């Protein structure tokens, strides 16, 4: 099993200009910082006694028999690129959860609320 822990990053400006495809042609500048909240990804080989070969867990749970059936585009692309034919279970979990909703009372502005996961459930961090 592999478990990674990565701090969340807040980008103040320039987000995306640090990707090679962009900055090689256009240059780039980014001002960002990491915060004390983390994203966790765990990955393990999936035993063969399950009906599915791949289990991908994020805000959804996907159980599929082949890589091309995986809905998450990044996971599907990486597993295709790796030519992964051995069953895998991949979990994403984060200390911050974002809920979005469309607020009709405020002229259709999309709102976000960031909640923090803690023992005993979710709580607003403010």
C-alpha positions in Angstrom: 0.0 0.0 0.0 1.2 3.5 -0.8 -0.2 6.5 1.1 0.7 10.0 0.2 -0.1 13.2 2.1 0.1 16.5 0.3 -0.7 20.0 1.6 -3.5 21.9 -0.1 -2.2 24.9 -2.0 -3.8 28.3 -2.3 -3.0 30.2 -5.5 -3.3 33.9 -5.3 -2.6 34.5 -9.0 -1.0 32.8 -11.9 -2.4 29.3 -11.3 -1.8 27.1 -14.3 1.0 29.2 -15.7 3.5 26.8 -13.9 2.6 24.0 -16.3 5.3 23.3 -18.9 2.9 23.4 -21.8 2.1 27.0 -20.9 5.3 28.5 -19.6 7.6 27.2 -22.3 5.7 29.4 -24.8 4.3 32.2 -22.7 6.4 32.3 -19.5 4.7 32.3 -16.2 4.6 33.6 -12.6 2.7 32.1 -9.7 2.2 33.3 -6.2 0.9 30.5 -4.0 1.3 29.0 -0.5 0.5 25.7 1.2 -1.8 25.5 4.2 -2.0 23.1 7.1 -4.8 21.0 5.6 -4.0 17.9 3.5 -5.1 15.7 0.7 -4.5 11.9 1.2 -4.3 9.4 -1.6 -3.9 5.7 -0.9 -3.3 3.0 -3.5 -3.1 -0.8 -3.1 -3.4 -3.8 -5.3 -7.0 -5.1 -5.2 -7.4 -8.8 -4.3 -8.9 -10.9 -7.1 -11.9 -12.1 -5.1 -13.9 -9.0 -5.9 -16.3 -8.8 -8.9 -14.6 -5.5 -9.9 -11.0 -5.0 -10.9 -10.7 -1.3 -10.1 -12.2 0.6 -7.2 -11.8 4.4 -7.3 -13.0 6.3 -4.3 -13.3 10.1 -4.3 -16.6 12.1 -4.0 -18.0 9.1 -5.9 -17.3 5.4 -5.7 -16.5 3.7 -8.9 -16.2 -0.1 -9.2 -15.2 -1.2 -12.8 -13.8 -4.3 -14.5 -11.8 -2.4 -17.1 -9.9 0.9 -17.1 -11.9 2.5 -20.0 -15.0 2.3 -17.8 -13.5 4.6 -15.2 -15.4 7.9 -15.2 -12.7 10.0 -13.4 -10.7 11.4 -16.4 -7.3 11.8 -14.6 -7.4 8.3 -13.0 -8.5 6.8 -16.3 -5.7 8.6 -18.2 -3.0 7.6 -15.8 -4.0 4.0 -15.6 -4.2 3.8 -19.4 -0.8 5.4 -19.7 0.7 3.0 -17.2 -0.9 0.1 -19.0 -2.2 -1.1 -15.6 -3.7 -4.5 -15.9 -3.5 -5.5 -12.2 -6.5 -4.6 -10.0 -6.1 -1.4 -8.0 -8.0 0.4 -5.2 -7.3 4.1 -5.1 -8.8 6.4 -2.4 -8.8 10.2 -2.3 -9.6 11.9 0.9 -9.1 15.5 2.0 -9.4 17.5 5.2 -11.4 20.1 3.2 -14.6 19.5 1.4 -16.1 22.0 -1.0 -19.8 22.2 -1.5 -21.1 24.3 -4.4 -24.6 25.6 -5.0 -26.3 28.0 -7.3 -27.9 30.8 -5.3 -30.9 32.2 -7.2 -31.5 34.8 -4.5 -28.2 36.5 -5.3 -28.8 36.7 -9.1 -27.5 33.2 -9.8 -24.1 33.5 -8.2 -22.4 30.2 -7.6 -21.4 29.9 -3.9 -18.9 27.7 -2.2 -18.6 26.6 1.4 -15.5 24.9 2.6 -16.1 22.4 5.4 -13.5 20.7 7.4 -13.6 17.0 8.2 -13.1 16.2 11.8 -13.9 13.3 14.1 -17.6 13.3 14.6 -18.5 14.7 11.2 -18.1 17.9 9.1 -17.9 21.3 10.6 -17.5 24.8 9.1 -14.0 26.0 9.8 -14.9 29.6 10.7 
